[in-house]
């Protein structure tokens, strides 16, 4: 099924959801009863339109963008201007306004109201790490979003679940507070109240389905933009290699001799931090590159193995606006025969690498991760279920004998909260393991048996080259490079005020500094490294207490458990 057809069908399905819900309400209620609902829907649409109108202004406010006159942009980047001019001429649209963010985190994005009022922004990282042909492919991808009017389409698509949520909330509150409930003693009042509850449930379900479909449409638009880049450059491999460098952060810039020279200068700068043997560091860096100066196939296949075979990847794909990188590369590979070019990275060896690392199935690891992550929640659900059965026994539906007493219920909840406290401690111990050991980014990125819950404790050494969100005034996270690759550094404390303070006072100071970082490598939609401690070459030390913040919940559970134990003793 073509991308355009898939996108169209998905949007039609979303509108069908709205029609079905509104039609159901129309059948159950008189037109006058719908007036309040229509007002709520109108307000929701106004909010969406307000957000649509305000978003470009907010982006320009919160990002440090260096806007360029197009003549200057053409003079400085003629290879990119050539792509832009070609598309604007064919599509008969206005030239987008071009901006640069001076940050080495390689990112690109577009925003605006329509394809004739678009703005495109790229970072210094795109210009620094990608060759000219890969840069052209990235710009062609962003032009695809402009040409396809994705600004408008995605605004409409994500507005639909909001309308469904509005209907659900209106139905729920109407069932409780509407004037029709004044006649709840009559059969008609009870009938309408029940119908409203049914409508609320259906609308909530439709909202979640609509939300997932909206994410699906967003992923389809990304594939569609990828296809546009392949058509424009007539070589899908160019965007594939760009994605590998951007998403996986694997380094390969220049010939082997040039790479050796770069690594030699880099390890000299980092030698004072004293983690890696410089000779070993340079050797590891070369393992990510083949003799032609390209990222090695095995490194890419190992990095892509997580996207293709780790069960967590399917979870993140479902709830993501962007397809996982390996999925995009596979789709681009399918287009190579059309342009009669050989596939550079076919990912055919990814499965063998995955089986070599973790065996044929990762179900056991995934279920263990889920259990650890949700352990306190599982215990709480068990307590709720026990309480429900206790209530049935208390009212005499079931006979539990002496067990159906208040003091026994208090005792069970007291024990439950104590167990939940230990559950939080156990989860923290699993998610924040010790035994930190020196490592490098390519070894971490190519590890398939990792997840948000199952980390690799490590010590890495390199340079902070940018912000986690490039150009954003309030980005507390960082972007890191060592001899083998680049990675997003997560410095969130888990406490918004501290994150805000760090973003304003410290994050910018670290950009450009040689550092040693101790923390945990994790994998979500993309690879990232969560900070425990950062040391700079000047001897400064920055701690992150996100691990310690998790113990606050454990202490709270222990306190509640202790109070309940006290009440239990008092009842006895």
C-alpha positions in Angstrom: 0.0 0.0 0.0 1.4 3.4 -1.0 2.3 5.9 1.7 -0.1 8.5 0.3 -3.0 5.9 0.3 -2.1 4.7 3.8 -2.1 8.3 5.2 -5.4 9.1 3.5 -7.1 6.0 4.8 -5.8 6.7 8.3 -7.2 10.3 8.2 -10.5 9.0 6.9 -10.6 6.5 9.8 -10.1 9.3 12.3 -13.0 11.3 10.8 -15.1 8.2 10.8 -14.5 7.9 14.5 -15.8 11.4 15.1 -18.8 10.8 12.9 -19.7 7.6 14.6 -19.5 9.1 18.1 -21.4 12.3 17.2 -24.0 10.2 15.2 -24.5 8.0 18.3 -25.2 11.0 20.4 -27.5 12.5 17.8 -29.6 9.3 17.9 -29.9 9.2 21.7 -30.6 12.9 22.3 -32.7 15.7 21.0 -30.9 18.5 19.1 -31.3 20.9 22.0 -29.3 18.6 24.3 -26.4 18.8 21.9 -25.9 22.6 22.3 -23.5 22.3 25.2 -21.5 19.6 23.5 -21.2 21.7 20.3 -20.0 24.7 22.3 -17.3 22.4 23.9 -16.2 21.1 20.5 -16.1 24.7 19.1 -13.9 25.8 22.0 -11.6 22.8 21.5 -11.2 23.7 17.8 -10.5 27.3 18.7 -7.8 26.1 21.1 -6.2 24.0 18.3 -6.4 26.9 15.9 -4.8 29.2 18.5 -2.0 26.7 19.1 -1.5 26.4 15.3 -1.2 30.1 15.0 1.0 30.6 18.0 3.4 27.6 17.6 5.7 29.2 15.0 6.0 32.3 17.1 6.9 30.2 20.2 9.5 28.2 18.3 11.2 31.5 17.1 11.1 32.7 20.7 12.6 29.7 22.6 15.2 28.6 20.0 18.4 30.6 19.3 18.1 30.6 15.5 20.5 32.6 13.2 18.2 33.5 10.3 20.0 34.1 7.0 19.0 36.0 3.9 18.5 33.5 1.2 21.2 35.2 -1.0 23.7 34.7 1.8 22.6 31.1 2.3 23.0 30.4 -1.4 26.5 31.9 -1.4 27.6 29.9 1.6 25.8 26.6 0.9 25.2 26.4 -2.8 24.7 22.6 -2.8 21.7 23.0 -0.4 20.3 26.0 -2.2 20.4 23.9 -5.4 18.0 21.4 -3.8 15.7 24.1 -2.4 15.5 25.9 -5.8 14.8 22.7 -7.6 11.8 21.9 -5.4 10.4 25.4 -5.2 10.5 25.6 -9.0 8.8 22.3 -9.6 6.2 22.7 -6.8 5.7 26.4 -7.5 6.0 27.4 -3.9 7.8 30.2 -2.1 11.4 29.6 -0.9 11.4 28.7 2.8 13.2 31.0 5.2 16.5 29.4 6.2 18.0 29.4 9.7 21.0 27.9 11.4 21.4 26.8 15.0 25.0 27.0 16.1 25.1 23.6 17.9 26.9 20.4 16.9 23.9 18.2 17.7 22.9 17.3 14.1 19.2 18.1 13.8 16.9 19.7 11.2 13.3 20.7 11.3 10.7 22.8 9.5 7.8 24.8 10.9 5.3 27.3 9.6 1.6 27.7 8.6 1.6 26.5 5.0 4.0 25.4 2.4 4.3 29.0 1.2 5.2 30.4 4.7 7.6 27.6 5.8 10.9 28.0 7.7 13.6 25.4 7.7 16.3 25.2 10.4 19.5 23.1 10.4 22.2 22.9 13.0 26.0 23.2 12.6 26.1 19.5 13.4 24.4 18.7 10.1 27.0 20.7 8.2 29.9 19.3 10.3 29.2 15.6 10.5 27.4 14.9 7.2 29.0 15.1 3.8 27.4 17.4 1.1 25.3 14.7 -0.5 23.9 13.6 2.9 23.2 17.2 3.7 21.2 17.5 0.5 19.2 14.4 1.5 18.3 15.8 4.9 17.2 19.1 3.3 15.2 17.2 0.7 13.5 15.3 3.6 12.5 18.5 5.3 11.3 19.9 1.9 9.1 16.8 1.7 7.3 17.9 4.9 6.8 21.4 3.3 5.6 20.1 -0.1 3.1 17.7 1.6 1.6 20.4 3.8 2.3 18.4 6.9 1.9 21.5 9.1 -1.8 21.6 8.3 -2.4 17.9 8.0 -0.8 17.0 11.4 -2.7 19.8 13.1 -6.0 18.4 11.9 -4.9 14.8 12.7 -4.0 15.5 16.3 -7.0 17.7 16.7 -9.4 14.8 16.1 -8.4 12.8 19.3 -8.8 16.1 21.3 -12.4 16.4 20.0 -13.1 12.8 20.9 -11.7 13.5 24.4 -13.9 16.6 24.6 -17.0 14.4 23.8 -15.9 11.8 26.4 -15.6 14.4 29.1 -18.8 16.2 28.2 -20.7 12.9 28.3 -19.2 11.9 31.6 -20.0 15.2 33.4 -23.4 15.4 31.7 -24.2 12.0 33.1 -23.4 13.3 36.6 -24.6 16.9 36.5 -26.9 17.4 33.6 -30.4 18.7 34.1 -31.7 15.3 32.8 -30.3 13.8 36.0 -32.9 15.8 37.9 -35.4 13.2 36.7 -33.2 10.3 37.7 -36.0 8.7 39.6 -37.9 8.3 36.4 -37.2 5.6 33.8 -36.4 8.2 31.2 -33.8 9.9 33.4 -32.1 6.7 34.2 -32.1 5.6 30.6 -30.5 8.9 29.4 -27.9 8.8 32.2 -26.9 5.3 31.3 -26.7 6.3 27.6 -24.4 9.2 28.5 -22.1 6.9 30.4 -22.0 4.5 27.4 -21.2 7.4 25.1 -18.4 8.5 27.5 -16.8 5.1 27.5 -17.1 4.8 23.7 -15.6 8.2 23.3 -12.7 7.5 25.7 -11.9 4.3 23.8 -12.2 6.2 20.5 -9.8 8.9 21.9 -7.1 6.4 22.6 -7.6 4.7 19.3 -7.6 8.1 17.6 -4.4 9.0 19.4 -2.6 5.9 18.2 -3.9 6.4 14.7 -2.6 10.0 14.8 0.8 8.7 15.7 0.6 6.2 12.9 -0.2 9.0 10.5 2.8 11.0 11.8 5.1 8.0 11.1 3.6 7.6 7.6 4.4 11.3 6.9 8.0 10.7 7.9 8.2 7.7 5.5 6.6 10.0 2.8 9.2 12.7 3.4 11.9 10.0 3.2 10.5 8.9 -0.1 10.6 12.5 -1.3 14.3 12.7 -0.4 15.0 9.5 -2.3 13.2 10.8 -5.4 15.0 14.2 -5.3 18.5 12.8 -4.8 17.9 9.7 -6.8 19.8 7.7 -4.2 18.0 6.5 -1.1 21.4 5.5 0.4 22.2 9.2 1.0 19.4 9.6 3.6 20.2 6.2 5.1 23.8 7.1 5.8 22.6 10.5 7.1 20.2 8.8 9.5 22.9 6.4 10.7 25.1 9.4 11.6 22.3 11.4 13.2 20.3 8.8 15.0 23.0 6.2 16.0 25.8 8.8 16.2 28.3 6.5 14.6 31.3 8.4 13.4 32.9 8.1 10.0 34.2 11.4 8.6 37.0 11.1 6.0 39.5 8.5 5.0 41.1 6.1 7.4 44.3 8.2 7.5 42.2 11.4 8.3 40.3 9.5 11.0 43.6 8.3 12.6 44.9 11.9 12.7 41.6 13.1 14.3 41.6 10.3 16.9 45.3 11.0 17.7 44.5 14.7 18.5 41.4 13.8 20.4 43.0 11.3 22.7 45.8 13.7 23.4 43.3 16.2 24.6 41.5 13.6 26.7 44.6 11.8 28.1 44.5 13.9 31.3 41.2 12.4 32.3 42.9 9.0 32.6 40.3 6.5 31.6 41.3 5.1 28.2 44.6 3.9 26.8 44.9 6.3 23.8 46.1 3.5 21.5 43.1 1.3 22.4 40.7 4.3 22.0 42.0 5.0 18.5 41.7 1.3 17.5 38.1 1.1 18.7 37.2 4.2 16.7 38.5 2.6 13.6 36.3 -0.4 14.2 33.3 1.7 13.4 34.6 2.5 9.9 35.5 0.5 6.8 38.5 1.1 4.5 36.5 3.5 2.4 35.8 5.9 5.3 32.2 4.7 5.8 30.5 3.5 8.9 31.2 -0.3 9.1 28.3 -2.6 8.1 28.6 -4.7 11.3 28.5 -1.6 13.6 25.3 -0.4 11.8 23.7 -3.8 11.9 24.4 -4.2 15.6 23.0 -0.7 16.3 19.9 -1.5 14.2 19.5 -4.8 15.8 17.9 -3.2 18.8 15.3 -1.4 16.6 14.5 -4.6 14.7 14.5 -7.3 17.5 14.2 -5.8 21.0 10.6 -6.1 22.2 10.9 -2.6 23.7 11.4 -1.3 20.2 7.8 -2.3 19.2 6.5 -0.5 22.3 8.3 2.7 21.5 7.4 2.5 17.8 3.7 2.3 18.7 3.8 5.5 20.8 6.2 7.5 18.7 5.7 10.2 16.1 8.7 9.0 14.1 9.5 5.5 12.9 12.6 3.8 14.4 15.7 4.4 12.4 16.2 0.8 11.2 12.6 0.7 9.9 13.3 3.9 7.9 16.5 2.4 6.5 14.7 -0.7 5.4 12.1 1.3 3.5 14.8 3.4 1.9 16.5 0.2 0.9 13.4 -1.0 -0.9 13.6 2.0 -3.1 17.1 1.4 -4.2 16.2 -0.8 -7.2 14.0 2.0 -8.6 17.1 4.2 -8.9 19.4 1.3 -9.9 21.8 1.8 -7.0 23.1 -0.9 -4.7 22.0 -1.0 -1.1 24.8 0.2 1.2 23.4 -1.1 4.5 20.9 -3.9 4.0 20.9 -4.9 7.8 20.9 -8.6 6.8 23.3 -9.5 9.5 21.4 -7.8 12.3 19.5 -11.0 13.3 22.7 -13.0 13.6 24.3 -10.3 15.8 21.2 -10.2 18.0 21.2 -14.0 18.4 24.9 -13.9 19.2 24.3 -11.4 21.9 21.1 -12.6 23.5 19.9 -15.8 21.9 16.8 -16.3 19.7 14.2 -14.8 22.1 14.3 -11.7 24.3 10.8 -12.3 25.8 12.3 -13.3 29.1 14.3 -10.1 29.4 11.4 -8.0 28.3 9.0 -9.5 30.8 11.6 -9.1 33.6 12.0 -5.5 32.7 8.2 -4.9 32.7 7.9 -6.7 36.1 10.6 -4.6 37.6 9.3 -1.4 36.2 5.7 -2.0 37.3 6.4 -3.8 40.6 4.9 -1.2 43.0 1.9 -0.8 40.6 1.3 -4.5 40.5 1.4 -4.7 44.3 -1.1 -1.7 44.5 -3.5 -3.4 42.0 -3.3 -6.6 44.1 -4.3 -4.6 47.2 -7.2 -3.0 45.3 -8.4 -6.4 44.2 -8.1 -7.8 47.8 -10.1 -4.8 49.1 -12.8 -5.4 46.5 -13.1 -9.0 47.7 -13.0 -7.9 51.3 -16.0 -5.5 50.6 -17.9 -8.4 49.1 -17.2 -10.4 52.2 -18.0 -7.4 54.5 -21.5 -7.0 52.9 -22.1 -10.8 53.2 -21.9 -11.8 49.5 -19.0 -14.0 50.3 -18.1 -15.6 53.7 -14.5 -14.9 54.8 -15.2 -15.5 58.5 -13.0 -13.5 60.8 -10.8 -12.3 57.9 -13.6 -9.8 56.9 -12.7 -7.3 59.6 -11.4 -3.8 59.5 -8.2 -4.5 61.4 -7.3 -7.3 58.9 -7.8 -4.9 56.0 -5.7 -2.3 57.6 -3.0 -4.9 58.3 -3.0 -6.0 54.6 -2.6 -2.5 53.4 0.1 -1.8 55.9 2.1 -4.8 54.7 1.3 -3.9 51.1 2.8 -0.4 51.5 5.9 -1.7 53.1 6.3 -4.2 50.3 5.8 -1.4 47.8 8.6 0.6 49.5 10.9 -2.4 49.1 9.7 -2.8 45.6 10.8 0.8 44.8 14.2 0.1 46.3 14.5 -3.1 44.3 13.5 -1.3 41.1 16.0 1.4 41.8 18.8 -1.1 42.4 18.0 -2.8 39.1 17.7 0.4 37.1 20.7 2.1 38.6 23.3 -0.6 38.8 26.8 -0.1 40.1 30.1 -1.6 38.7 30.8 1.3 36.5 33.5 0.4 33.9 35.3 2.4 31.2 33.5 2.1 27.9 33.0 3.8 24.6 29.9 4.8 22.6 30.2 2.3 19.8 30.3 -0.6 22.3 27.3 0.8 24.1 25.2 1.6 20.9 25.8 -1.9 19.5 24.6 -3.6 22.7 21.1 -5.0 21.9 20.3 -6.3 25.4 19.6 -2.9 26.9 16.4 -0.9 27.7 15.1 2.0 29.7 14.9 -0.4 32.7 18.0 -2.5 32.0 21.0 -0.2 31.6 24.7 -0.6 31.1 26.7 1.2 33.9 29.6 2.9 32.3 32.2 5.6 32.3 32.7 7.5 29.1 35.2 10.2 28.1 35.0 12.8 25.4 33.7 16.3 24.6 30.3 18.0 25.2 29.6 19.3 21.7 26.1 20.7 22.1 22.8 20.8 23.9 20.3 17.9 24.0 17.8 20.1 22.2 20.0 22.3 20.1 19.3 26.0 20.3 16.7 25.6 23.1 17.2 28.1 25.9 15.9 25.7 28.5 17.5 22.4 27.4 19.1 20.8 30.4 20.4 17.9 28.5 23.7 17.7 26.5 25.2 16.1 23.4 28.4 14.2 23.8 31.1 12.9 21.5 33.9 10.5 22.1 36.4 8.8 19.7 33.7 6.4 18.3 30.4 8.3 18.2 28.0 10.8 19.6 25.2 10.4 22.1 22.4 12.3 23.9 23.2 12.9 27.6 20.2 12.9 29.9 20.8 15.3 32.8 17.3 15.5 34.1 17.0 15.6 37.9 13.4 14.5 38.0 12.6 17.8 39.7 11.5 20.5 37.3 12.9 23.4 39.3 16.3 21.9 39.4 16.2 21.1 35.7 15.3 24.7 35.0 18.2 26.0 37.2 20.7 23.6 35.5 19.5 24.7 32.0 20.0 28.3 32.8 23.2 28.2 34.9 25.3 25.1 33.9 24.3 23.5 30.6 25.8 26.2 28.3 29.0 26.3 30.4 29.8 22.6 29.7 29.5 22.9 25.9 33.0 22.6 24.4 34.6 21.1 27.5 36.5 17.8 27.7 34.6 15.6 30.3 34.4 12.2 31.9 30.9 11.0 32.6 29.8 8.2 34.9 26.3 7.0 34.5 24.0 4.5 32.8 23.5 3.8 29.1 19.9 3.2 28.2 17.9 2.7 25.0 14.5 4.3 24.3 13.4 5.5 20.9 17.0 6.4 20.6 20.2 5.7 22.6 21.0 8.0 25.6 23.2 8.1 28.6 21.8 9.1 32.0 24.3 11.0 34.2 25.4 10.2 37.7 28.6 12.3 37.8 30.4 14.6 35.3 34.0 15.6 35.8 35.6 18.3 33.7 39.3 18.6 32.7 39.5 21.7 35.0 38.6 19.5 38.0 35.0 20.6 38.4 32.5 17.9 39.5 28.7 17.9 38.8 26.4 15.3 40.5 23.0 14.3 39.3 20.6 13.0 42.0 17.8 11.5 39.9 18.6 8.1 41.3 18.3 9.4 44.9 15.0 11.1 44.1 13.5 7.7 43.5 14.0 6.9 47.2 11.5 9.7 48.1 8.7 7.4 46.9 10.0 4.5 48.9 10.2 6.7 52.1 6.6 7.8 51.5 5.4 4.2 51.2 7.2 3.3 54.4 5.7 6.2 56.2 2.2 5.3 55.1 2.8 1.6 56.0 4.0 2.7 59.5 0.9 4.8 60.0 -1.3 1.9 59.0 0.5 -0.4 61.3 0.0 2.1 64.1 -3.8 2.2 63.3 -3.8 -1.6 63.2 -2.3 -1.8 66.7 -4.8 0.9 67.9 -7.8 -1.1 66.5 -6.5 -4.2 68.2 
